[in-house]
Amino acid sequence: MAARKQTAVNSVASLEQQLAQLKTQLVKARDAQAADAAKAVVGLTKEASKAAAALKAAQSKLAAVAKKKTPAAAKQVAGAKATVADAKKAADAAKAAVATAKKELAAIKAANKQAVAHEKAVARAQAGIAKRLKAAAKKAAVKQKAAAKKAAIKAKLAAKKAAARAKLAAKKAALKARVAAKKEAAKKKAAEKKAAAKAKLIAKKVAAKAKATAKKATTAVKKVVAKKPAAAKKVVAKPAAAKKVTAKPAAKKVVAKKPAGTAPAKRGRKPKAAAAPVAA
């Protein structure tokens, strides 16, 4: 397609160049034609002058011969009249040729003048067309520039709007993520708080149960001591041992580690936990 377009452009340019060359040749041919016609007029004018001079000479000779009164003079007059007639014909023909040549020259000059005027008119018209085309091209360029500027502004505005939308979307996403993180943190904190409260409650229950078990064990020990006065007196007689027993809360330790072993013993039998300090 591009090669075809290039060929068409080359053909048009070649024809335009040939047309310019032909116009130049036409102007030269017109000038040469006018010059030849002028030369022909000059030559015919000279011939007409010669013919007029010959006619005048023949007329002078006829007048001179006519003055003579001799018999031979009559013949000379007749010959002179014939010569004058021929000279007159030649002079008239020369004048007619000059007139025709002058008419042709005038016609050529008029045609050349008209051609020059036509060329000038064509040149002016072409200049006007070129001027209008240039103005139209300039107007189109201005319009295209304005359209491009408008499109650029529109694109810039669209990009700005898109950036604003993206920024807003990012802001919303960040806010959503922050809210979700906050909710998650609150949920986690609540779960941790709940777990801590539950663990605290379990620990409290375990401590209360251990305390109750220790209390029961202490009560059982007291009952056993009350039933065996002799053993109690023996323990009282040795304050050092009693102090040692008091200083070392074995019952509580046993209760803390093995609450099942510190259960109250049956009546009539010694508790295993209390037997160790008595033997000592």
TORMIPA-803574 format. One line per 10 residues: their letters; for each residue x, y, z of C-alpha. Coordinates in steps of 0.25 Angstrom, whole numbers. Layout:
a) X,Y,Z; ... .
This chain:
maarkqtavn) 0,0,0; 11,10,4; 19,6,-9; 7,9,-17; 4,22,-11; 19,26,-13; 18,22,-28; 5,31,-29; 12,42,-23; 25,41,-32 .
svasleqqla) 16,40,-44; 9,53,-40; 22,60,-37; 27,56,-50; 15,61,-58; 16,74,-51; 30,75,-54; 27,72,-69; 16,82,-69; 25,93,-64 .
qlktqlvkar) 35,90,-75; 24,90,-85; 19,104,-80; 34,109,-81; 35,104,-95; 21,110,-99; 25,124,-94; 38,123,-103; 30,118,-115; 21,130,-114 .
daqaadaaka) 32,139,-113; 39,133,-125; 26,134,-133; 24,148,-129; 39,151,-133; 37,144,-147; 24,152,-149; 31,165,-146; 43,161,-156; 33,157,-167 .
vvgltkeask) 26,171,-165; 39,178,-166; 43,170,-179; 29,172,-185; 30,187,-182; 43,188,-189; 38,181,-201; 25,190,-201; 35,202,-201; 42,197,-213 .
aaaalkaaqs) 29,194,-220; 25,208,-217; 38,214,-222; 37,206,-235; 23,211,-237; 27,225,-235; 38,223,-245; 29,217,-255; 19,228,-253; 31,238,-255 .
klaavakkkt) 35,231,-268; 21,231,-273; 19,246,-270; 33,249,-278; 29,240,-290; 15,246,-290; 21,260,-293; 27,255,-306; 19,258,-318; 25,248,-327 .
paaakqvaga) 19,235,-334; 29,226,-326; 25,233,-313; 11,228,-314; 17,214,-313; 26,218,-302; 14,223,-294; 6,210,-296; 18,202,-291; 20,212,-279 .
katvadakka) 6,211,-275; 7,196,-275; 19,197,-266; 12,207,-257; 0,197,-256; 9,185,-253; 17,194,-243; 4,198,-237; -1,184,-235; 12,180,-229 .
adaakaavat) 11,192,-219; -3,188,-216; 1,174,-213; 13,178,-205; 3,187,-197; -7,176,-195; 4,166,-191; 9,177,-181; -5,179,-175; -7,164,-174 .
akkelaaika) 6,162,-167; 3,174,-158; -11,167,-155; -4,154,-152; 6,161,-143; -5,168,-135; -12,155,-134; 0,148,-129; 3,159,-119; -12,159,-114 .
ankqavahek) -11,144,-112; 2,145,-105; -4,156,-96; -16,148,-93; -8,136,-90; 1,144,-81; -11,150,-74; -17,136,-73; -4,131,-67; -4,142,-57 .
avaraqagia) -19,139,-54; -16,125,-52; -4,128,-43; -13,137,-35; -23,127,-34; -13,116,-30; -7,126,-20; -21,128,-14; -24,113,-14; -10,111,-7 .
krlkaaakka) -13,122,3; -27,116,6; -21,102,7; -10,108,16; -21,115,25; -29,102,25; -17,94,29; -14,104,40; -28,104,45; -28,89,45 .
avkqkaaakk) -15,88,52; -20,98,63; -33,90,64; -24,77,65; -15,83,75; -28,88,83; -34,74,82; -20,68,87; -20,78,98; -34,75,102 .
aaikaklaak) -31,60,101; -19,61,110; -27,69,120; -38,59,120; -27,48,121; -21,55,133; -34,57,139; -38,42,137; -24,38,143; -26,48,155 .
kaaaraklaa) -40,42,157; -34,28,156; -23,31,166; -33,37,175; -42,25,174; -30,16,176; -26,24,188; -40,24,194; -41,9,192; -27,7,198 .
kkaalkarva) -31,16,210; -44,8,211; -37,-5,211; -27,0,221; -38,5,230; -45,-9,228; -32,-16,231; -30,-7,244; -44,-10,248; -43,-25,246 .
akkeaakkka) -29,-25,253; -36,-17,265; -47,-26,265; -38,-38,265; -29,-32,276; -42,-29,284; -47,-43,282; -33,-49,286; -33,-40,298; -47,-44,302 .
aekkaaakak) -43,-59,300; -30,-57,308; -38,-50,319; -48,-61,319; -38,-72,319; -30,-64,331; -43,-63,338; -46,-78,336; -32,-81,341; -34,-72,353 .
liakkvaaka) -47,-79,356; -41,-93,355; -29,-89,363; -39,-83,374; -47,-95,374; -35,-104,375; -29,-95,386; -43,-96,393; -43,-111,392; -29,-112,397 .
katakkatta) -32,-103,408; -44,-111,412; -36,-124,411; -25,-119,420; -36,-114,430; -42,-128,430; -28,-134,432; -25,-125,444; -39,-128,450; -36,-143,449 .
vkkvvakkpa) -22,-141,455; -28,-133,467; -38,-144,469; -28,-155,470; -19,-147,479; -31,-145,488; -34,-160,489; -19,-163,493; -16,-155,505; -4,-163,509 .
aakkvvakpa) 2,-161,496; -1,-146,497; 5,-145,511; 18,-152,505; 18,-142,494; 16,-130,504; 27,-136,513; 37,-134,502; 35,-120,498; 47,-120,488 .
aakkvtakpa) 40,-131,480; 27,-124,481; 33,-112,476; 40,-119,465; 26,-125,461; 20,-112,461; 31,-105,453; 29,-116,442; 15,-116,437; 16,-130,432 .
akkvvakkpa) 1,-132,432; -1,-120,423; 10,-125,414; 3,-138,413; -10,-132,411; -5,-123,400; 2,-135,392; -7,-147,396; -21,-142,401; -27,-156,401 .
gtapakrgrk) -16,-161,411; -20,-151,421; -35,-155,423; -39,-157,437; -36,-171,443; -46,-181,449; -48,-181,464; -39,-190,472; -27,-189,461; -15,-179,461 .
pkaaaapvaa) -14,-171,449; -2,-173,440; 1,-158,439; 2,-156,454; 10,-169,458; 24,-163,453; 25,-151,463; 21,-161,475; 32,-171,471; 42,-159,470 .
